[in-house]
Amino acid sequence: MSRLADLKGGAGSREEVLSDYRVYHLTGQEWIRYLLEGTAVCAVTAYVFYRSFLVFVLMLPAGRHIGAFICLRDRRFTRNER
C-alpha cells in the first residue's frame, strides 16, 4: 500500500494520523530563540569587525534571516539523527 493511500485514509489505511514533516511551523518559543540567536550573531559581527552601534542597527534585518538559517540547520541535523 502506498503512503499516499495511508494519508488519504484509503482502504486498509492506518488509524493514526501521519504528520507531514515537510511543513513545519515554529512555536512562539522557537521564534524568540532564533530571533535572539540571529540578533546575537549580528551584534558580535558588528562589534568585532566594525565596533559601531549604527552597523549593528543596520544589520538587524539580517538577524531574522540568520535565525531562520540556524533553525533550518537545527532541523536538518535532527532529521539526520533519526
MODELLER restraints for C-alpha pairs under 7 A, 6 or more apart:
rsr = mdl.restraints
at = mdl.atoms
rsr.add(forms.Gaussian(group=physical.xy_distance, feature=features.Distance(at['CA:5:A'], at['CA:13:A']), mean=6.79, stdev=0.5))
rsr.add(forms.Gaussian(group=physical.xy_distance, feature=features.Distance(at['CA:6:A'], at['CA:13:A']), mean=4.70, stdev=0.5))
rsr.add(forms.Gaussian(group=physical.xy_distance, feature=features.Distance(at['CA:6:A'], at['CA:14:A']), mean=6.31, stdev=0.5))
rsr.add(forms.Gaussian(group=physical.xy_distance, feature=features.Distance(at['CA:7:A'], at['CA:18:A']), mean=6.58, stdev=0.5))
rsr.add(forms.Gaussian(group=physical.xy_distance, feature=features.Distance(at['CA:34:A'], at['CA:67:A']), mean=4.49, stdev=0.5))
rsr.add(forms.Gaussian(group=physical.xy_distance, feature=features.Distance(at['CA:34:A'], at['CA:68:A']), mean=6.75, stdev=0.5))
rsr.add(forms.Gaussian(group=physical.xy_distance, feature=features.Distance(at['CA:34:A'], at['CA:70:A']), mean=6.96, stdev=0.5))
rsr.add(forms.Gaussian(group=physical.xy_distance, feature=features.Distance(at['CA:34:A'], at['CA:71:A']), mean=6.58, stdev=0.5))
rsr.add(forms.Gaussian(group=physical.xy_distance, feature=features.Distance(at['CA:35:A'], at['CA:63:A']), mean=6.63, stdev=0.5))
rsr.add(forms.Gaussian(group=physical.xy_distance, feature=features.Distance(at['CA:35:A'], at['CA:64:A']), mean=5.67, stdev=0.5))
rsr.add(forms.Gaussian(group=physical.xy_distance, feature=features.Distance(at['CA:35:A'], at['CA:67:A']), mean=5.29, stdev=0.5))
rsr.add(forms.Gaussian(group=physical.xy_distance, feature=features.Distance(at['CA:37:A'], at['CA:67:A']), mean=5.99, stdev=0.5))
rsr.add(forms.Gaussian(group=physical.xy_distance, feature=features.Distance(at['CA:38:A'], at['CA:63:A']), mean=4.14, stdev=0.5))
rsr.add(forms.Gaussian(group=physical.xy_distance, feature=features.Distance(at['CA:38:A'], at['CA:64:A']), mean=5.94, stdev=0.5))
rsr.add(forms.Gaussian(group=physical.xy_distance, feature=features.Distance(at['CA:38:A'], at['CA:66:A']), mean=4.96, stdev=0.5))
rsr.add(forms.Gaussian(group=physical.xy_distance, feature=features.Distance(at['CA:38:A'], at['CA:67:A']), mean=4.31, stdev=0.5))
rsr.add(forms.Gaussian(group=physical.xy_distance, feature=features.Distance(at['CA:39:A'], at['CA:60:A']), mean=6.34, stdev=0.5))
rsr.add(forms.Gaussian(group=physical.xy_distance, feature=features.Distance(at['CA:39:A'], at['CA:63:A']), mean=4.83, stdev=0.5))
rsr.add(forms.Gaussian(group=physical.xy_distance, feature=features.Distance(at['CA:42:A'], at['CA:56:A']), mean=6.29, stdev=0.5))
rsr.add(forms.Gaussian(group=physical.xy_distance, feature=features.Distance(at['CA:42:A'], at['CA:59:A']), mean=6.07, stdev=0.5))
rsr.add(forms.Gaussian(group=physical.xy_distance, feature=features.Distance(at['CA:42:A'], at['CA:60:A']), mean=6.54, stdev=0.5))
rsr.add(forms.Gaussian(group=physical.xy_distance, feature=features.Distance(at['CA:42:A'], at['CA:63:A']), mean=6.04, stdev=0.5))
rsr.add(forms.Gaussian(group=physical.xy_distance, feature=features.Distance(at['CA:43:A'], at['CA:56:A']), mean=5.75, stdev=0.5))
rsr.add(forms.Gaussian(group=physical.xy_distance, feature=features.Distance(at['CA:46:A'], at['CA:52:A']), mean=6.25, stdev=0.5))
rsr.add(forms.Gaussian(group=physical.xy_distance, feature=features.Distance(at['CA:46:A'], at['CA:55:A']), mean=5.93, stdev=0.5))
rsr.add(forms.Gaussian(group=physical.xy_distance, feature=features.Distance(at['CA:46:A'], at['CA:56:A']), mean=5.17, stdev=0.5))
